[in-house]
Amino acid sequence: MLGVYIHIPFCKKICTYCDFCKMYYNKKYIIPYLDNLKKEITIRYQNELVNTIYIGGGTPSCLDNLELDYLLNILSIFKLSKDYEYTIECNIEDVNIEKLKIFKKYGINRLSIGVQSFNENNIKKLGRGHNEKLVFDNISLVKKYFKNINIDLIYGINNNLDEVKEDIDKFLKLDIPHISCYSLIIEENTKLFINKQKYIDEDIDRLMFDYINDKLVNNGYIHYEISNYAKLGYVSIHNKNYWLNGSYYGFGLSAVSYLSNHRITNTKNMTKYLNGNYIDSDIYEDIKINKENDLILGLRLIDGISISKYNNKYQDNLLDKKVIKELLNDEYLEIVNDKLRCKYIYIYLLNNILERIIGSDL
């Protein structure tokens, strides 16, 4: 399986929590950036069959209609498989009929929409530009053109479980098939960090995590990855390829590729990118790193990883590894059929479990 990630770094406003590579929308950079994106793809893409495309950012939907048309025309170079998934990230306030028609024209079949919260105070704290009515109105419009829709929500902004309950109730009223729920991370070099935003109480964060799980599962959503829930048939294929440590291209500023055991990272410097100096580093990852990545990525999936596939891939026995024996002994991990997975009651503690695996003898 092969995925393609496209990074569009431009934003009309910068969210207070965002640590991704981004810059304010500026007309003088847009077309030169897209011209270089086209050059990079032409140079690096080897005409393989592509299963998924994901356009992220930044805010891809902040491009105007002509810019979007140019971008999506560039991406028509990719040879798509019959059952492809083609996603674009979209801010809820950017949704309009013209853009939705452009998305459809070029074969996009999935929208991932930034909402983050329905709570007026939290929307402002996160630096977003919408309100609850706009979310409901624009999701209703999106549903006329697309069935496969995700929204992102952030919880853990305040020590207030009721806020989370209200956000999840409102999400359920939208009646869409996928949600990604992330506990707020306060990254350095973000406005929240500069403003000295504090993390909430860990016990309350756990209550929020458990509430979200119970509420969504009881309403027909499958918890398939630690932060992701989907109705049957709506799992994110592109993101699942990441968790399965699959192959993917990354094009654009700061994008990462993983091809033939090479981790290729693009420059974050716009001047370098516009001068055609696209790649910042190209690191070969040996078998030890590959084994570690298979585990720390694959265990994020609720179903876990296939023991037989791992063993066949590496001609090794996963269950012979000391750290895996210990985690099974301590009952943090379990084996169900052919899958090694984290016990569901310990999913919240997954990062602590993965820390034991990182750097161990695999």
Secondary structure as UniProt FT lines:
FT   STRAND          2..8
FT   STRAND          10..11
FT   TURN            16..17
FT   STRAND          23..24
FT   HELIX           27..44
FT   STRAND          49..57
FT   HELIX           60..62
FT   HELIX           65..74
FT   HELIX           75..77
FT   STRAND          79..91
FT   HELIX           92..94
FT   HELIX           97..105
FT   TURN            106..107
FT   STRAND          110..116
FT   HELIX           120..125
FT   TURN            126..127
FT   HELIX           132..142
FT   TURN            143..145
FT   STRAND          149..155
FT   HELIX           161..174
FT   STRAND          178..183
FT   TURN            188..189
FT   HELIX           191..194
FT   TURN            195..196
FT   HELIX           202..218
FT   TURN            219..220
FT   STRAND          222..225
FT   TURN            226..227
FT   STRAND          228..230
FT   TURN            232..233
FT   HELIX           237..243
FT   TURN            244..245
FT   STRAND          247..251
FT   TURN            253..254
FT   STRAND          256..259
FT   TURN            260..261
FT   STRAND          262..266
FT   HELIX           270..274
FT   TURN            275..276
FT   STRAND          279..284
FT   HELIX           287..298
FT   TURN            299..300
FT   TURN            302..303
FT   STRAND          305..306
FT   HELIX           307..314
FT   HELIX           318..320
FT   HELIX           322..329
FT   TURN            330..331
FT   STRAND          333..336
FT   TURN            337..338
FT   STRAND          339..342
FT   HELIX           344..349
FT   HELIX           350..357
FT   TURN            358..359
//
